Amino acid sequence: MNVLVTGGAGFIGTHLVRRLLREGCTVTILDNFSPQVHGDNCSLPSDLRGNVDLQIGDVRDEAAVAQAIKGQEIVVHLAAETGTGQSMYEVVRYEKVNIQGTAVLMHCLVNNKASSVRKVVLASSRAVYGEGKYNCPVDGDVYPEGRKVDDLVAGRFEPSCPACGAPCQVQLTAEDSPLQPSSFYGLTKQNQEQMISLFAKSLGFSWTGLRYQNVYGPGQSLQNPYTGILAIFSNQARAQQPINIFEDGLESRDFVYIDDVVEATWRTVAGTTMHAGAVNVGSGARVTVRDVVREITDFFSSDSQVSISGMFRQGDIRHCIADLTKARRLIGFEPKWRFHDGIQQFLAWAASEESAPDRYEFSIEEMRERGLLHGGNLKKKVARA
């Protein structure tokens, strides 16, 4: 197959491209080497050079996209801005890259009558769900909206039932859950899904929106403070710097290892069944932020002072766990990596890399200045496990 991977020089992209090459695909990469992700580097890893058609360009550039899709059968659309917190103030940039970039791709498919593209695979996100699915002992399954600032300031971090206000318990979130993103990033991902679905119907190509959970693993950017706590905490632990845990540290995420993400994406690319819609890709397991910090500080034998600050960012969710029923049924996906095993692989790789520039405090100040970072009245030291 001829496969175009937009954003193919990034973390998920390079891992996926290696798999595509092993499967005998002819691969084209379109990437602009964004400095926030790549720093000063504008080249592919050495093992990919010469094995792919690298086209340096931007998904917002119609001419670049039109050139890249020539002769392609599959498009894997990874190119995006991905920080949930940053999206709440870099609104225009996220709109242009995520929404306009996808619109340009659809424009080129519509207006290229000779296009051979028969499938588009979108890197979507669990951020489209917002808080996702919970269960209330009174009202049953419910879908809380975004948490209120007043509650969070008071240390009431858990979502409550939108019908009766009672405490509720997080559940596995399936693809038929309401879409109510709590960040602008999540809203752009919802918009991407809607655009591609619309044009898939009119042009007759197959599409799948893979709603990735929190993807991690060797090769992810250690210098980008906007895309995940694993890089932030590992940089701080290595440097013996203080580690600040937001909220009460019991917020949780579904961390999915990069090899599992690549497997799910490859199965979607290679699948012959025509289907359209969204598919969750995750581990199906919850990991709290306290658990994450414990794994990282233990690995590095770090003396970093760990504290719970009660701080919180607007747009953050409390919990998430993917329901993988549809992924198992449609693409036969079953995650292989437990978090403890995957984080060991990530940290061993991170330990071999040069220390990244510390841009975390700068990113925090950006949010504070814009009134998007709150709290800080619960500060206390975390007992080491």
C-alpha positions as CSV (number, residue, x, y, z in Angstrom):
1,M,0.0,0.0,0.0
2,N,1.0,3.6,-0.6
3,V,0.5,5.4,2.8
4,L,0.8,9.1,3.6
5,V,1.5,9.9,7.2
6,T,0.9,13.6,8.1
7,G,3.0,14.5,11.2
8,G,5.0,11.3,10.5
9,A,8.2,12.7,11.9
10,G,6.7,12.9,15.4
11,F,6.6,10.5,18.3
12,I,3.7,8.3,17.2
13,G,4.5,8.9,13.5
14,T,8.0,7.5,13.5
15,H,7.0,4.4,15.4
16,L,4.1,3.8,13.0
17,V,6.3,4.4,9.9
18,R,8.7,1.8,11.1
19,R,5.8,-0.7,11.3
20,L,4.5,0.3,7.9
21,L,7.9,-0.2,6.3
22,R,8.2,-3.7,7.9
23,E,4.8,-4.5,6.4
24,G,6.0,-3.6,3.0
25,C,4.2,-0.3,2.6
26,T,5.5,2.6,0.5
27,V,5.5,5.6,2.9
28,T,5.3,9.3,2.4
29,I,5.7,11.7,5.4
30,L,4.4,15.3,5.4
31,D,5.8,17.2,8.4
32,N,6.7,20.8,9.2
33,F,9.1,19.8,12.1
34,S,7.4,22.1,14.6
35,P,10.0,23.6,16.9
36,Q,7.9,23.0,20.0
37,V,8.1,19.3,19.4
38,H,11.4,18.8,17.5
39,G,13.5,21.7,18.7
40,D,16.2,22.6,16.2
41,N,16.0,19.1,14.6
42,C,14.7,19.0,11.1
43,S,15.6,15.4,10.1
44,L,14.2,12.0,10.5
45,P,15.8,9.3,12.7
46,S,18.7,7.7,10.9
47,D,16.9,4.4,10.3
48,L,14.1,6.1,8.4
49,R,16.2,8.3,6.1
50,G,16.2,7.1,2.6
51,N,13.4,4.6,3.3
52,V,10.6,7.1,3.0
53,D,9.6,10.0,0.8
54,L,9.9,12.9,3.3
55,Q,8.1,16.1,2.2
56,I,8.7,19.0,4.5
57,G,5.6,21.0,4.5
58,D,2.6,22.2,6.5
59,V,-0.9,20.6,6.5
60,R,-2.3,24.2,6.3
61,D,-0.5,24.6,2.9
62,E,-2.9,23.4,0.1
63,A,0.0,23.0,-2.4
64,A,2.0,20.8,0.0
65,V,-1.0,18.6,0.8
66,A,-2.1,18.3,-2.8
67,Q,1.5,17.1,-3.7
68,A,1.7,14.7,-0.8
69,I,-1.6,12.9,-1.5
70,K,-0.7,12.1,-5.1
71,G,-0.8,8.3,-5.6
72,Q,-1.7,7.5,-2.0
73,E,-4.2,4.8,-1.0
74,I,-4.2,5.5,2.8
75,V,-3.8,8.7,4.7
76,V,-3.0,8.5,8.4
77,H,-3.6,12.0,9.7
78,L,-1.5,12.6,12.8
79,A,-0.4,16.2,12.3
80,A,-1.9,18.3,15.1
81,E,-1.2,20.6,18.1
82,T,-1.8,18.4,21.1
83,G,-1.6,20.2,24.5
84,T,-5.0,20.4,26.3
85,G,-3.9,23.2,28.6
86,Q,-2.1,25.2,25.9
87,S,-5.1,24.9,23.7
88,M,-7.1,27.1,26.1
89,Y,-5.0,30.2,25.3
90,E,-3.2,29.3,22.0
91,V,-6.7,29.2,20.5
92,V,-6.0,30.4,17.0
93,R,-2.9,28.2,16.5
94,Y,-4.9,25.1,17.5
95,E,-7.7,26.1,15.2
96,K,-5.4,26.6,12.3
97,V,-3.4,23.5,12.6
98,N,-6.1,21.0,13.7
99,I,-9.3,22.4,12.1
100,Q,-7.9,24.3,9.1
101,G,-5.3,21.6,8.4
102,T,-8.0,18.9,8.3
103,A,-10.1,21.2,6.1
104,V,-7.2,21.6,3.7
105,L,-6.8,17.8,3.5
106,M,-10.5,17.3,2.8
107,H,-10.4,20.2,0.2
108,C,-7.6,18.4,-1.6
109,L,-9.4,15.1,-1.6
110,V,-12.6,16.7,-2.9
111,N,-10.9,18.7,-5.7
112,N,-8.5,16.0,-6.9
113,K,-10.7,13.9,-9.1
114,A,-7.9,11.4,-9.7
115,S,-7.4,10.8,-6.0
116,S,-6.8,7.2,-5.2
117,V,-7.3,7.6,-1.4
118,R,-9.7,5.0,-0.2
119,K,-9.2,5.3,3.6
120,V,-8.4,8.0,6.1
121,V,-7.3,7.2,9.6
122,L,-7.4,10.1,12.0
123,A,-5.5,10.4,15.3
124,S,-8.4,11.6,17.4
125,S,-8.4,11.7,21.2
126,R,-10.3,10.7,24.3
127,A,-10.5,14.5,25.0
128,V,-13.7,14.6,22.9
129,Y,-15.6,13.0,25.8
130,G,-14.7,15.5,28.5
131,E,-15.2,13.7,31.8
132,G,-16.8,10.7,30.1
133,K,-19.0,8.1,31.7
134,Y,-19.8,7.8,35.5
135,N,-22.3,5.9,37.6
136,C,-24.6,7.6,40.1
137,P,-26.2,5.3,42.8
138,V,-29.4,7.2,42.3
139,D,-29.6,8.1,38.6
140,G,-27.5,5.3,37.0
141,D,-25.1,6.0,34.1
142,V,-24.4,9.8,33.8
143,Y,-22.1,12.0,31.9
144,P,-20.9,15.0,34.1
145,E,-20.1,18.2,32.4
146,G,-16.9,20.1,33.2
147,R,-16.1,20.7,36.8
148,K,-16.8,24.1,38.3
149,V,-13.9,26.3,39.4
150,D,-15.5,27.0,42.8
151,D,-15.7,23.2,43.6
152,L,-12.1,22.7,42.6
153,V,-10.9,25.7,44.6
154,A,-12.6,24.1,47.6
155,G,-10.9,20.8,47.0
156,R,-14.0,19.0,45.7
157,F,-12.2,17.4,42.7
158,E,-14.5,14.4,42.0
159,P,-17.3,15.1,39.4
160,S,-20.9,14.9,40.8
161,C,-24.1,13.6,39.2
162,P,-25.5,16.3,36.8
163,A,-29.0,15.2,37.8
164,C,-29.0,15.0,41.6
165,G,-25.5,16.2,42.6
166,A,-24.6,13.0,44.4
167,P,-21.0,11.6,44.2
168,C,-20.5,9.2,41.3
169,Q,-18.0,6.6,40.2
170,V,-16.0,6.6,37.0
171,Q,-16.8,3.9,34.4
172,L,-15.4,2.7,31.1
173,T,-16.2,5.3,28.5
174,A,-17.5,3.8,25.2
175,E,-17.6,5.5,21.7
176,D,-21.4,6.1,21.9
177,S,-20.9,8.4,24.9
178,P,-21.9,12.1,24.5
179,L,-19.2,14.3,23.1
180,Q,-18.7,17.2,25.5
181,P,-15.0,18.2,25.4
182,S,-13.7,20.4,28.3
183,S,-10.7,21.8,26.4
184,F,-10.4,23.5,23.0
185,Y,-8.0,20.8,21.9
186,G,-10.8,18.2,22.5
187,L,-13.2,20.4,20.6
188,T,-10.8,20.5,17.6
189,K,-10.6,16.7,17.6
190,Q,-14.4,16.5,17.6
191,N,-14.5,18.9,14.7
192,Q,-11.9,16.8,12.8
193,E,-14.0,13.7,13.2
194,Q,-17.1,15.4,12.0
195,M,-15.4,16.9,8.9
196,I,-13.8,13.6,7.9
197,S,-17.1,11.7,8.5
198,L,-19.0,14.2,6.3
199,F,-16.6,13.9,3.3
200,A,-16.2,10.2,3.7
201,K,-19.9,9.9,3.0
202,S,-19.8,12.2,0.0
203,L,-16.6,10.8,-1.6
204,G,-17.0,7.2,-0.6
205,F,-13.8,6.5,1.3
206,S,-13.6,4.6,4.6
207,W,-12.6,6.5,7.7
208,T,-11.7,5.7,11.3
209,G,-11.1,8.1,14.2
210,L,-8.8,6.4,16.6
211,R,-9.5,8.0,20.0
212,Y,-6.1,7.6,21.6
213,Q,-5.8,7.8,25.4
214,N,-2.6,9.1,27.0
215,V,0.1,7.7,24.6
216,Y,3.6,7.3,26.0
217,G,6.9,5.5,25.3
218,P,10.5,5.9,24.1
219,G,10.9,8.7,21.6
220,Q,8.3,11.1,22.9
221,S,9.4,14.7,23.2
222,L,11.1,15.4,26.5
223,Q,11.3,19.2,25.8
224,N,7.6,19.8,25.2
225,P,5.9,20.7,28.5
226,Y,2.4,20.8,27.0
227,T,1.8,17.2,26.1
228,G,2.1,15.1,29.2
229,I,3.2,14.6,32.8
230,L,5.6,11.7,32.1
231,A,8.2,13.8,30.4
232,I,7.7,16.7,32.9
233,F,8.1,14.4,36.0
234,S,11.0,12.4,34.6
235,N,12.9,15.6,33.8
236,Q,12.3,16.9,37.3
237,A,13.2,13.6,39.0
238,R,16.5,13.2,37.1
239,A,17.5,16.8,38.1
240,Q,16.4,16.2,41.8
241,Q,14.0,19.2,41.4
242,P,10.7,19.5,43.3
243,I,7.7,17.7,41.8
244,N,4.3,19.4,42.1
245,I,1.3,17.2,41.9
246,F,-1.9,19.0,40.9
247,E,-5.3,18.5,42.6
248,D,-5.0,15.8,45.3
249,G,-2.9,13.4,43.1
250,L,-5.8,10.9,42.8
251,E,-6.8,12.1,39.4
252,S,-6.1,9.2,36.9
253,R,-5.4,8.5,33.3
254,D,-5.5,5.6,30.9
255,F,-1.9,5.4,29.7
256,V,-1.4,3.4,26.5
257,Y,2.1,2.3,25.5
258,I,3.3,3.3,22.0
259,D,3.6,-0.3,20.7
260,D,0.0,-0.9,21.5
261,V,-1.0,2.3,19.7
262,V,1.0,1.3,16.6
263,E,-0.6,-2.1,16.6
264,A,-4.1,-0.7,16.7
265,T,-3.3,1.9,14.1
266,W,-1.7,-0.7,11.8
267,R,-4.7,-3.0,12.2
268,T,-6.9,-0.1,11.1
269,V,-4.7,0.7,8.1
270,A,-4.6,-2.9,7.0
271,G,-8.2,-3.8,7.7
272,T,-10.3,-4.7,4.6
273,T,-13.7,-4.2,6.3
274,M,-15.4,-0.9,5.3
275,H,-16.5,0.8,8.4
276,A,-16.7,4.4,9.5
277,G,-16.6,5.9,13.0
278,A,-14.6,6.3,16.2
279,V,-12.7,3.6,18.0
280,N,-11.1,3.9,21.4
281,V,-7.4,2.9,21.8
282,G,-6.2,2.6,25.3
283,S,-5.1,0.2,28.0
284,G,-8.5,0.0,29.7
285,A,-6.8,0.6,33.1
286,R,-6.6,3.6,35.5
287,V,-3.3,4.9,36.8
288,T,-3.3,7.8,39.3
289,V,-0.9,10.7,39.2
290,R,0.5,9.6,42.6
291,D,1.2,6.2,41.0
292,V,3.0,7.9,38.1
293,V,5.3,9.9,40.4
294,R,6.1,6.9,42.6
295,E,7.2,4.9,39.5
296,I,9.4,7.7,38.2
297,T,11.0,8.7,41.5
298,D,11.7,5.0,42.4
299,F,13.3,4.4,39.0
300,F,15.7,7.3,39.3
301,S,16.2,6.9,43.1
302,S,15.3,10.5,43.1
303,D,15.4,12.8,46.2
304,S,13.0,15.2,44.6
305,Q,10.6,16.7,47.1
306,V,7.1,15.7,46.1
307,S,4.2,17.8,47.1
308,I,0.5,17.9,46.5
309,S,-0.4,21.6,45.8
310,G,-4.2,21.5,45.1
311,M,-3.5,23.5,42.0
312,F,-5.6,22.8,38.9
313,R,-5.9,23.8,35.3
314,Q,-9.1,24.7,33.6
315,G,-9.9,22.2,30.9
316,D,-8.4,19.2,32.8
317,I,-10.6,16.2,33.4
318,R,-10.6,14.1,36.6
319,H,-10.5,10.5,35.3
320,C,-10.6,8.5,32.1
321,I,-10.7,4.8,31.2
322,A,-11.3,3.5,27.7
323,D,-14.0,0.9,26.9
324,L,-12.2,-1.3,24.3
325,T,-15.1,-3.5,23.3
326,K,-15.5,-1.9,19.9
327,A,-11.7,-2.0,19.2
328,R,-11.7,-5.7,20.1
329,R,-14.7,-6.4,17.8
330,L,-13.7,-4.3,14.8
331,I,-9.9,-4.6,14.6
332,G,-9.1,-7.3,17.1
333,F,-7.1,-5.0,19.3
334,E,-6.0,-6.2,22.7
335,P,-3.4,-4.1,24.6
336,K,-0.3,-6.0,25.6
337,W,1.5,-3.6,27.9
338,R,0.8,-2.9,31.6
339,F,1.8,0.5,32.8
340,H,4.5,-0.7,35.1
341,D,6.3,-2.5,32.3
342,G,5.8,0.3,29.8
343,I,7.0,3.1,32.1
344,Q,10.2,1.1,32.8
345,Q,10.9,1.1,29.0
346,F,10.1,4.8,28.8
347,L,12.3,5.8,31.7
348,A,15.2,3.6,30.6
349,W,15.1,5.5,27.3
350,A,14.7,8.9,29.0
351,A,17.7,8.2,31.2
352,S,19.9,7.7,28.1
353,E,18.8,11.0,26.6
354,E,20.4,14.4,27.2
355,S,18.5,16.5,29.8
356,A,15.8,18.6,28.0
357,P,15.6,22.4,28.5
358,D,13.3,23.2,31.5
359,R,10.3,24.9,30.0
360,Y,7.8,23.6,32.4
361,E,7.8,26.7,34.8
362,F,7.4,28.9,31.7
363,S,4.3,27.0,30.6
364,I,2.8,27.2,34.1
365,E,3.3,31.0,34.2
366,E,1.6,31.2,30.8
367,M,-1.5,29.6,32.2
368,R,-1.4,31.6,35.5
369,E,-1.1,34.9,33.7
370,R,-4.2,34.0,31.7
371,G,-6.3,33.0,34.7
372,L,-6.4,29.3,33.7
373,L,-4.3,28.0,36.6
374,H,-5.9,28.1,40.1
375,G,-5.5,26.8,43.6
376,G,-2.5,26.0,45.7
377,N,-3.9,25.9,49.2
378,L,-3.5,22.2,49.8
379,K,0.2,21.9,49.7
380,K,1.7,19.0,51.6
381,K,4.5,16.6,51.3
382,V,3.7,13.2,49.8
383,A,4.9,10.2,51.9
384,R,7.2,8.0,49.9
385,A,5.8,4.5,49.3
